[in-house]
Amino acid sequence: MSHDIPTLDETVRIVAQAAPDADRTGQFPWTGIRAVHQSGLLESTVATRYGGEGATLSDAAHILAALGRGDPSVALISAMTIFNHLGQAAKNHWPDELYRRLLAEAKQRPLLLNAASVEPELGSPARGGLPATLARRTANGWSLTGRKRFVTGAHGLTHFLVWAHTDETSARVGTFVVPNGLTGIHVIENWNSRGMRATGSHDVEYIDVEIPAENVIELVDPSVAQQDNRAHAAITLALTAIYLGAAEAAQAAFIRFAHERVPANLGHPIAKTERFVALSGEIDLLVAGARQIIFGALETNQGDAERLIRARLIAGRQLREAVQIAVRGIGNPGLGADLGLERHFRDIQSVLVHAPQEDTSISMLGRAAFDRWNGDVTSSSYPTGLTILKTA
C-alpha cells in the first residue's frame, strides 16, 4: 500500500475527535467520513485496472482497525464501500460503464455504497430465503418497491445496493444500484441502538423508485441466489478488525487512566499497583491476542472457511471480554462519558451481531465437524485433531 502512516494517523485523529459528538447526537458522521474520503482510504481497494491501488483484504482490515480506534461507526460505513470495491476487483461483476462513472463521482465527494438486503419479514439473507422487494420492468428500466432494515449509513449513502426479485415470468434475483435521493425513497429513522449509534442503520422504504436498465448487478435464477456464508468468511473476519480498533481504544483509555489516577492515600499512579498491572496484562492478552488471530488468519489462508469463522468468533469474544475487564477494573469512572470507555463498551457489543451471527456461525462449525467425522469414519481413519480413547 502507498498510504503512509502519518496520513492514516491524521485521519484517525480527526475521526476520533468527532466521535463523541457523533455518538451523542446519532447524526450521520460527516466529519469523520469526509476525512476518510480526503485521505483516499475509501478507494484504497479499487483495482489497479481502474487506476486504483489494488489494496488486499488484509490491507483493508488494517485500515478498518485504525479507523475503529477513532470511531467504529465511521469505520463500518467506510467498510461497506471498501468491500464493494474489493468485490469488483475480484469478480468484475459491475457493469463497467456504471462503475467507472461512480469512480469519477468519487473524485468530487465521498462515494458511499452499501447493500440493502435485510427485510422485516425475511430477516438476514445469511439465514436463507429470498427477498420480498420487487423490481418491475418499465419502459426505461426498473421500478423498485420494498422495505429494508439495518441499512448502515442510510442518510449519507450515495447509492443503495438493493437486493430484489424481478416480476418476470421466470423471476430472477439481483442487486439494483439505486442512487440516494430519488423520488420514492424514504429513510425511516428507527435506529435506536445503544452502541454504534452514528452508523444510522435505519430502515429504508422504496416505493416505485425508478432506475435505469443498466443499474443492475448479477441477475440470476433464485436457485443460485442464496447467500454463501462460507464464501464470505474472510470479509466477515476483516469486519471484526473494526472492533479490534475499538478495543484498542478502550485499552488506551484504561492505560491512560491508570497512569493519571494518583489517589492521595497511595501517593503514586495506580498503574504501579499489582492489581492494575495484572488487569493490564489480562487486557493485553485478549486484545493483542485477537489482533494476532485476525491478521494471522487473513494473511495465511483465506480459502479455509472454518478457520476464518473460528478466528472471527474467538477474536470477537476476546475483544468483548477485554473491554468489559477495563470498565469493571476502573469502576465508577469507567461508566462515565469523559474517559470514552463507556462508549467503547457499548460499541464493542456489536462485534458478533453482523451476519452471519454467532449462532449461525457456531452451527456451521458444528456441521463441518460432524461432516469431517462422518467422512473419516467411512474411510476407517480417525478425525484429524481428535484423540480417541479406547477401553479394553
C-alpha positions in Angstrom: 0.0 0.0 0.0 1.2 3.5 -0.7 -0.7 5.2 2.2 1.9 6.4 4.6 1.3 6.1 8.4 1.1 9.9 9.1 -1.8 10.2 6.6 -3.6 7.4 8.3 -2.8 8.7 11.8 -4.0 12.2 10.9 -7.3 10.7 9.5 -7.8 8.6 12.7 -7.1 11.7 14.8 -9.8 13.7 13.1 -12.2 10.8 13.2 -11.6 10.3 16.9 -12.1 13.9 17.8 -15.5 13.9 16.1 -16.6 10.6 17.5 -18.1 11.6 20.9 -20.4 14.2 19.3 -21.5 11.8 16.6 -22.3 9.2 19.3 -24.2 11.7 21.4 -26.4 13.0 18.5 -26.6 9.9 16.4 -26.4 12.0 13.3 -24.5 10.9 10.2 -20.8 11.3 11.0 -19.9 13.6 8.1 -16.7 15.0 9.7 -15.2 11.5 10.0 -16.4 10.3 6.6 -15.0 13.4 4.8 -11.7 12.8 6.5 -11.6 9.2 5.3 -12.6 10.4 1.8 -9.9 13.1 1.7 -7.3 10.6 2.7 -8.2 8.3 -0.3 -8.9 5.4 2.0 -12.4 4.8 0.7 -10.9 4.0 -2.7 -7.9 2.0 -1.4 -9.2 -1.3 -2.7 -10.1 -0.1 -6.2 -8.4 -2.4 -8.7 -5.2 -1.3 -10.5 -7.0 -1.7 -13.9 -9.2 1.2 -12.8 -6.2 3.3 -11.7 -6.6 2.2 -8.0 -4.1 0.9 -5.5 -5.4 -2.6 -5.5 -5.2 -3.0 -1.7 -5.9 -6.5 -0.5 -8.4 -7.6 2.1 -5.7 -7.8 4.7 -4.7 -4.2 3.8 -8.4 -3.2 4.2 -8.6 -4.9 7.6 -5.6 -2.9 8.8 -7.3 0.3 7.6 -10.5 -0.6 9.4 -8.7 -1.4 12.6 -7.1 2.0 12.6 -10.4 3.7 11.8 -12.1 1.6 14.5 -9.7 3.2 17.0 -11.1 6.6 16.0 -14.8 5.7 15.6 -16.1 2.3 14.7 -19.3 3.8 13.3 -17.2 5.7 10.7 -15.2 2.5 10.1 -18.3 0.4 9.5 -19.8 2.9 7.0 -16.4 3.1 5.2 -16.1 -0.7 5.2 -19.2 -1.2 3.1 -17.7 0.9 0.3 -14.2 -0.5 0.7 -15.5 -4.1 0.5 -17.6 -3.3 -2.6 -14.5 -2.1 -4.5 -12.7 -5.2 -3.4 -15.6 -7.3 -4.7 -15.4 -5.6 -8.1 -11.7 -6.1 -8.2 -12.1 -9.8 -7.7 -15.3 -10.6 -9.6 -15.7 -7.8 -12.2 -19.5 -8.1 -11.8 -20.5 -4.4 -12.1 -21.4 -3.0 -15.5 -18.1 -1.4 -16.5 -19.6 2.0 -17.6 -21.6 2.3 -14.4 -18.7 1.5 -12.2 -16.3 3.9 -14.0 -19.0 6.7 -13.6 -19.1 6.1 -9.9 -15.4 6.2 -9.6 -15.5 9.6 -11.4 -18.0 10.8 -8.8 -15.7 9.7 -6.0 -13.2 12.4 -7.1 -15.7 15.1 -6.1 -17.4 13.7 -3.0 -17.4 10.6 -0.7 -18.8 7.7 -2.8 -20.7 5.6 -0.2 -22.1 2.2 -1.2 -24.0 -0.3 0.9 -26.2 -3.3 0.5 -29.8 -3.0 1.4 -30.6 -6.7 1.9 -32.3 -7.4 5.3 -36.1 -7.3 5.3 -38.7 -7.1 8.1 -40.2 -10.4 7.2 -37.2 -12.3 5.9 -34.6 -11.1 8.3 -30.9 -11.5 7.2 -30.1 -13.3 3.9 -27.5 -15.1 5.9 -30.2 -17.3 7.3 -31.6 -18.2 3.9 -34.7 -17.1 1.9 -35.4 -14.7 -0.9 -36.3 -11.0 -0.9 -39.9 -9.7 -1.0 -38.7 -6.5 -2.6 -39.9 -6.3 -6.1 -38.3 -5.0 -9.3 -40.7 -4.3 -12.1 -39.7 -3.8 -15.7 -40.6 -0.3 -17.1 -40.1 1.3 -20.5 -36.8 2.8 -19.4 -35.5 0.4 -16.8 -36.7 -0.8 -13.4 -39.1 0.3 -10.7 -38.4 -1.0 -7.1 -40.8 -1.4 -4.2 -40.0 -2.8 -0.8 -38.6 -2.2 2.6 -35.1 -2.9 4.0 -33.8 -2.9 7.6 -30.5 -2.1 9.2 -29.2 0.0 6.2 -25.9 1.3 7.7 -25.2 4.9 6.8 -28.7 5.3 5.2 -28.8 9.1 5.2 -25.3 9.6 3.8 -25.1 6.8 1.2 -24.7 7.9 -2.4 -26.1 4.5 -3.6 -28.2 1.7 -2.1 -27.4 -1.8 -3.5 -30.9 -3.2 -3.2 -31.5 -6.9 -3.2 -34.7 -7.7 -5.0 -36.6 -10.2 -7.2 -38.0 -9.4 -10.7 -41.6 -9.5 -11.9 -40.6 -11.6 -14.9 -42.4 -14.8 -15.8 -39.3 -16.7 -14.6 -38.3 -14.5 -11.7 -34.7 -13.6 -11.2 -32.9 -12.2 -8.2 -30.2 -9.5 -8.2 -28.8 -6.3 -6.8 -30.1 -3.0 -8.1 -28.0 0.2 -7.9 -30.3 2.9 -6.5 -28.9 6.5 -6.2 -30.0 8.1 -2.9 -32.4 11.0 -3.1 -34.6 9.6 -5.8 -38.4 10.1 -5.6 -40.0 7.3 -3.6 -37.0 6.7 -1.2 -38.0 7.2 2.5 -35.5 6.7 5.3 -37.4 5.7 8.4 -35.4 6.9 11.4 -35.8 3.9 13.7 -32.2 3.1 14.6 -32.1 3.4 18.4 -29.2 1.1 19.3 -27.1 1.7 22.4 -23.9 1.2 20.5 -22.7 2.1 17.0 -25.2 5.0 17.2 -23.6 7.1 14.4 -24.0 4.3 11.8 -27.6 5.4 11.4 -28.7 1.9 10.4 -32.3 2.9 9.7 -35.0 1.2 7.7 -35.4 2.4 4.2 -38.6 2.1 2.2 -38.6 2.1 -1.6 -42.0 3.0 -3.3 -41.9 2.8 -7.1 -38.3 4.0 -7.3 -37.3 4.2 -10.9 -33.7 3.5 -12.0 -32.1 2.9 -15.5 -32.0 -0.5 -17.0 -28.2 -0.7 -16.7 -28.2 -0.2 -12.9 -28.2 -3.9 -12.1 -25.6 -6.3 -10.8 -25.8 -10.0 -11.4 -29.4 -11.0 -12.1 -29.6 -14.8 -11.5 -32.0 -17.6 -11.0 -33.3 -17.7 -7.4 -31.9 -21.3 -7.0 -28.4 -19.9 -7.0 -29.1 -16.7 -5.2 -28.8 -17.9 -1.6 -26.0 -16.2 0.4 -22.9 -18.3 0.8 -21.8 -17.6 4.4 -18.6 -19.8 3.9 -17.6 -17.8 0.9 -17.9 -14.5 2.8 -16.0 -15.8 5.9 -12.9 -13.7 5.0 -14.8 -10.5 4.6 -16.7 -11.1 7.9 -13.4 -11.6 9.7 -12.0 -8.4 8.2 -15.0 -6.6 9.5 -14.1 -7.8 13.0 -11.0 -5.6 12.7 -13.2 -2.6 13.3 -13.9 -3.8 16.8 -10.3 -4.7 17.3 -9.7 -0.9 16.9 -12.5 -0.1 19.4 -11.0 -2.5 21.9 -7.5 -1.0 21.4 -9.0 2.5 22.0 -10.5 1.1 25.2 -7.2 -0.4 26.2 -5.5 3.0 25.6 -8.1 4.8 27.8 -7.6 2.2 30.6 -3.8 2.7 30.5 -4.1 6.5 30.4 -6.4 6.4 33.4 -4.2 4.1 35.3 -1.2 6.4 34.9 -3.1 9.7 35.6 -5.0 8.5 38.7 -3.0 9.2 41.8 -5.0 8.5 45.0 -3.9 10.7 47.9 -3.5 7.7 50.2 -1.3 6.0 47.7 1.0 8.7 46.5 1.7 7.2 43.1 -0.3 6.2 40.0 -2.5 3.1 40.3 -0.6 1.8 37.3 2.2 0.8 39.8 -0.1 -1.4 41.8 -0.1 -5.1 41.3 -3.8 -5.2 40.7 -3.7 -2.8 37.8 -0.6 -4.4 36.4 -2.5 -7.7 36.3 -5.6 -6.1 34.8 -3.4 -4.5 32.1 -1.9 -7.9 31.4 -5.3 -9.6 31.0 -6.5 -6.9 28.7 -3.3 -7.0 26.6 -3.5 -10.8 26.3 -7.1 -10.6 24.9 -6.7 -7.6 22.7 -3.2 -8.2 21.3 -4.2 -11.9 21.0 -7.2 -11.0 19.0 -5.1 -8.9 16.6 -2.8 -11.9 16.1 -5.8 -14.2 15.4 -7.4 -11.8 13.0 -4.4 -11.0 10.9 -2.8 -14.4 11.2 -5.9 -15.9 9.6 -6.3 -13.2 6.9 -2.7 -13.3 5.9 -2.2 -17.1 5.6 -5.1 -19.0 4.1 -8.3 -17.2 3.1 -9.7 -20.3 1.5 -10.2 -22.2 4.8 -13.7 -21.1 5.7 -13.8 -22.9 9.0 -10.5 -21.4 10.2 -11.8 -17.9 9.3 -15.1 -18.4 11.1 -13.3 -19.7 14.2 -10.9 -16.8 14.1 -13.8 -14.3 14.0 -15.7 -15.9 16.9 -12.6 -16.3 19.1 -11.4 -12.8 18.4 -14.8 -11.3 18.8 -15.4 -12.9 22.2 -11.9 -11.9 23.4 -12.5 -8.3 22.4 -15.8 -8.1 24.2 -14.3 -9.6 27.3 -11.3 -7.2 27.2 -13.4 -4.1 27.2 -15.6 -5.5 30.0 -12.5 -6.1 32.1 -11.3 -2.5 31.5 -14.6 -1.0 32.5 -15.0 -3.3 35.5 -11.4 -2.7 36.6 -11.7 1.1 36.7 -15.1 1.0 38.4 -17.4 4.0 38.5 -15.2 6.4 36.4 -15.3 3.8 33.6 -19.0 4.2 33.3 -18.8 8.0 32.7 -18.6 9.6 29.3 -15.4 11.5 30.0 -13.0 8.6 29.6 -14.6 7.2 26.5 -14.6 3.7 27.9 -18.4 3.7 28.3 -18.8 4.4 24.5 -16.3 1.7 23.6 -18.1 -0.8 25.8 -21.4 0.0 24.0 -19.8 -0.2 20.6 -18.0 -3.5 21.2 -21.3 -5.3 21.9 -21.9 -5.3 18.1 -18.8 -7.3 17.3 -20.6 -10.5 16.6 -24.0 -9.3 15.5 -23.1 -8.9 11.9 -24.3 -11.6 9.6 -23.7 -14.5 9.9 -24.5 -14.1 13.5 -22.9 -16.0 16.3 -25.4 -18.9 16.5 -25.3 -19.4 12.7 -21.5 -19.4 12.7 -21.4 -21.9 15.5 -23.9 -24.2 13.7 -21.7 -24.0 10.6 -18.7 -25.2 12.6 -20.7 -27.9 14.3 -22.0 -29.3 11.0 -18.5 -29.2 9.5 -17.1 -31.1 12.4 -19.8 -33.8 12.1 -19.1 -34.0 8.3 -15.4 -34.5 9.0 -16.1 -37.2 11.5 -18.5 -39.0 9.2 -16.1 -38.8 6.3 -13.2 -40.1 8.4 -15.3 -42.9 10.0 -16.3 -44.0 6.5 -12.6 -44.1 5.4 -11.7 -46.1 8.6 -9.4 -43.4 10.0 -9.7 -41.2 13.0 -10.7 -37.5 12.6 -7.7 -35.2 12.3 -7.0 -33.4 15.6 -9.2 -35.7 17.8 -7.8 -38.2 20.2 -9.8 -41.4 20.5 -9.6 -43.2 23.8 -10.2 -46.9 23.6 -11.0 -49.2 26.5 -10.0 -52.9 26.7 
